[in-house]
Amino acid sequence: MVMAVVGGAIFPPLMGWVADTYGMAKGFLVPIPLFIFILHYAVKGHKIIA
């Protein structure tokens, strides 16, 4: 739920600003770090290290 709030409230305006300032292609690069984090969490990040 927390990721949904941040992803839905903060990154669309940021992506729009980048797209307006630098072009649409660069705007689509904004969410890539989020997708990398989600991939990391799916593969390794959810495991408890003990």
C-alpha positions, 0 to 999 in steps of 0.5 A: 500500500505504501508503494502504491501511494508513492508510486501514484502520487509522486512519480507521475508528476515527476515523470510529467515534469521530466517529459515536459522539460527533456522530452517524452523518451527521457520521461519514461526513464523516471520509473526504471529505478522503481521497477528495478527495486520491485524486481530486486524485492521479488527475487531476493529482497523479501527473504529474511536473512538470519 
